[in-house]
């Protein structure tokens, strides 16, 4: 099982001015964490995509390219690329270039985007939410498969005998499909034979088992082998030396930030009882000591019939860089060996 970190390059905009970081410092610290994750033997580091004040990840491939020059082994991916509002030609070119810079370590996780900030920013209609993604995903996969592309669609000018360069180091640039909880998304991933990355940010992980089964059923029906139908999980999490320290460090900032974003989406404020349920044996949060977190990952894997990758999102609790660095070290030195 691969294990890694996802980041939205948070600016830590909380009510506590003592932990505020300037944009320059936040990016510098993020690159430091990616380099540290590589040194600690983690398998993958992902950068999300948002277009709002709280985050600095509006241009993830630039961050990943900077990280590529400072790392040797860790795979570098988006988490996720909002393909609905992007040009698939440019997405492919950006990640193919990243693959050249990193000598074959680039990946793309594409999704429709749970945050819709990019739609008005780039002039797209939210009513076309799914049709935009379907069309652009088909074009991206065609570009990935062949250098010369003939294609026409609704949302982009046609391509006629158009050659797309550069080509990546990897024969097929890895493309994962990032999903939330809609059955159609799981079926689409299976039908296309794409590895699946599930964003599980709340509730019980086991509730996704019927959807994972649906994904594998669709993939087998489309003629793909089970070893190609990989399942990954992205979840909030943080590892400390003890469970008590992990909760003490993580809860205040996580609760504040979740409450803030919850107001935008009509959710109730985060409570200590909800947090306790999330950190329980079946809850989505990967929080606790290394032994507890490794045990929980094994539970998640068993609940979903086996997973190939798990990634922590830990910069969503206004934690200082030194604590995030310590957590990455614990994941590499203690959590990952337990999973092996």
Secondary structure as the mmCIF struct_conf table of DSSP 4:
data_model
#
loop_
_struct_conf.conf_type_id
_struct_conf.id
_struct_conf.beg_label_comp_id
_struct_conf.beg_label_asym_id
_struct_conf.beg_label_seq_id
_struct_conf.end_label_comp_id
_struct_conf.end_label_asym_id
_struct_conf.end_label_seq_id
STRN STRN1 UNK A 2 UNK A 7
STRN STRN2 UNK A 10 UNK A 10
BEND BEND1 UNK A 14 UNK A 15
HELX_RH_3T_P HELX_RH_3T_P1 UNK A 17 UNK A 19
HELX_RH_AL_P HELX_RH_AL_P1 UNK A 23 UNK A 39
TURN_TY1_P TURN_TY1_P1 UNK A 40 UNK A 41
BEND BEND2 UNK A 43 UNK A 43
STRN STRN3 UNK A 44 UNK A 47
BEND BEND3 UNK A 52 UNK A 52
TURN_TY1_P TURN_TY1_P2 UNK A 53 UNK A 54
STRN STRN4 UNK A 55 UNK A 55
TURN_TY1_P TURN_TY1_P3 UNK A 58 UNK A 59
HELX_RH_AL_P HELX_RH_AL_P2 UNK A 60 UNK A 68
TURN_TY1_P TURN_TY1_P4 UNK A 69 UNK A 70
BEND BEND4 UNK A 72 UNK A 73
STRN STRN5 UNK A 75 UNK A 78
BEND BEND5 UNK A 79 UNK A 79
STRN STRN6 UNK A 81 UNK A 82
HELX_RH_3T_P HELX_RH_3T_P2 UNK A 83 UNK A 85
BEND BEND6 UNK A 86 UNK A 86
HELX_RH_AL_P HELX_RH_AL_P3 UNK A 88 UNK A 102
TURN_TY1_P TURN_TY1_P5 UNK A 103 UNK A 103
BEND BEND7 UNK A 104 UNK A 104
STRN STRN7 UNK A 106 UNK A 111
BEND BEND8 UNK A 114 UNK A 115
HELX_RH_AL_P HELX_RH_AL_P4 UNK A 117 UNK A 121
TURN_TY1_P TURN_TY1_P6 UNK A 122 UNK A 123
HELX_RH_3T_P HELX_RH_3T_P3 UNK A 126 UNK A 128
HELX_RH_AL_P HELX_RH_AL_P5 UNK A 129 UNK A 145
BEND BEND9 UNK A 147 UNK A 147
STRN STRN8 UNK A 148 UNK A 151
BEND BEND10 UNK A 154 UNK A 156
STRN STRN9 UNK A 159 UNK A 163
HELX_LH_PP_P HELX_LH_PP_P1 UNK A 166 UNK A 168
BEND BEND11 UNK A 169 UNK A 172
STRN STRN10 UNK A 174 UNK A 179
BEND BEND12 UNK A 181 UNK A 181
HELX_RH_AL_P HELX_RH_AL_P6 UNK A 183 UNK A 192
TURN_TY1_P TURN_TY1_P7 UNK A 193 UNK A 193
STRN STRN11 UNK A 195 UNK A 199
BEND BEND13 UNK A 202 UNK A 203
STRN STRN12 UNK A 204 UNK A 204
HELX_RH_3T_P HELX_RH_3T_P4 UNK A 205 UNK A 208
HELX_RH_AL_P HELX_RH_AL_P7 UNK A 209 UNK A 221
TURN_TY1_P TURN_TY1_P8 UNK A 222 UNK A 223
HELX_RH_3T_P HELX_RH_3T_P5 UNK A 226 UNK A 228
STRN STRN13 UNK A 231 UNK A 239
BEND BEND14 UNK A 241 UNK A 242
HELX_RH_AL_P HELX_RH_AL_P8 UNK A 243 UNK A 265
TURN_TY1_P TURN_TY1_P9 UNK A 266 UNK A 266
HELX_LH_PP_P HELX_LH_PP_P2 UNK A 267 UNK A 270
HELX_RH_AL_P HELX_RH_AL_P9 UNK A 272 UNK A 278
TURN_TY1_P TURN_TY1_P10 UNK A 279 UNK A 279
BEND BEND15 UNK A 280 UNK A 282
STRN STRN14 UNK A 283 UNK A 283
BEND BEND16 UNK A 284 UNK A 284
STRN STRN15 UNK A 286 UNK A 288
HELX_RH_AL_P HELX_RH_AL_P10 UNK A 290 UNK A 303
TURN_TY1_P TURN_TY1_P11 UNK A 304 UNK A 305
BEND BEND17 UNK A 308 UNK A 308
STRN STRN16 UNK A 309 UNK A 313
BEND BEND18 UNK A 315 UNK A 317
HELX_RH_AL_P HELX_RH_AL_P11 UNK A 321 UNK A 330
HELX_RH_PI_P HELX_RH_PI_P1 UNK A 331 UNK A 335
HELX_RH_AL_P HELX_RH_AL_P12 UNK A 336 UNK A 339
#
